[in-house]
Amino acid sequence: MKAGELLTKLTTELQGEWPELDSQIILAHALGQPRTWVLAHPETSLSNQQISQVQDAVSKLQAGVPLPYIIGHWEFFGMEFEITRDVLIPRPETELLVEKAIHWLQASPERRTIADVGTGSGVIAVTIAVHVPGARILGTDISCAALKVAKRNAVKFDVSSHVDFLECNLLPPHFDPLPTERHFDLICANLPYIPTEKLHRLPIYGREPEVALDGGADGLEVYRHLFELAPDWLAPGGMILIETEAMLGPQTLSLAYDMFPDEVTLHLHQDLADHDRLLEIMLP
């Protein structure tokens, strides 16, 4: 079967929000080519093995398995990261956090120590390391399986000498020996922030790691813990960037006002959809 014919067939069969795009990604994965190449070569014939691979992927997608887990990788910040079912699928919204982090670090060449708390697949830590020469980053996660994925991504993008990974709950006790500095200029965190009850009603429930999604009764449980630990780890004049749930911006901002000294500067940033998405906390 030709690629163009199969693409038309898949687009008709698949359900969902973007059936044409999903079809292109599945076909590109089977052929081992970029999606743009597949579109430019509709006359390409697929082998029986490739057709079988496409059919298997379609069956999994129709059964509810997210596409990134089927193909084993996903794009973030223009980079293709390895993704497994042990980690959260990277979202475009998180690119706002990375953009702010890179911009701040590039404007402050004396600040190069960063913590990526709840690193997951390592997309935040690795992307910052790629774009900020000299950065020293510690990625932490409670999941050993997730850290293995993050380490492979650091190796893939040749930044493993700049990024260390540590299994712990948010940040380690200060007396633990660390491969990085004793304080961080920047702390980034994309932690579980979906309220439990809301999470149980969402399509992603049961399809992505619950430990990376469930933020407790009000969605702020994990951030309360982080806000208790962060001041001891942050260098003077340092910054914290945390991703927030779209509807919890004001509550997250209020929590930071309550838990940080009066001298801190707080700013809530909106994403491209005008949802509250990123809380910036700047220490004096």
Secondary structure, DSSP 8 states (H G I E B T S, - for coil): -BHHHHHHHHHHH--SS-HHHHHHHHHHHHHTS-HHHHHH-TT-B--HHHHHHHHHHHHHHHTT--HHHHHTEEEETTEEEE--TTS----GGGHHHHHHHHHHHHH-TT--EEEEET-TTSHHHHHHHHHSTT-EEEEEES-HHHHHHHHHHHHHTT-TTTEEEEESSSS--TTS--SS-SSEEEEEE----B-HHHHTTSTTTTTS-GGGTB--TTS-HHHHHHHHHHHHHEEEEEEEEEE--TT-HHHHHHHHHHHS-TT-EEEEEE-TTS-EEEEEEE--
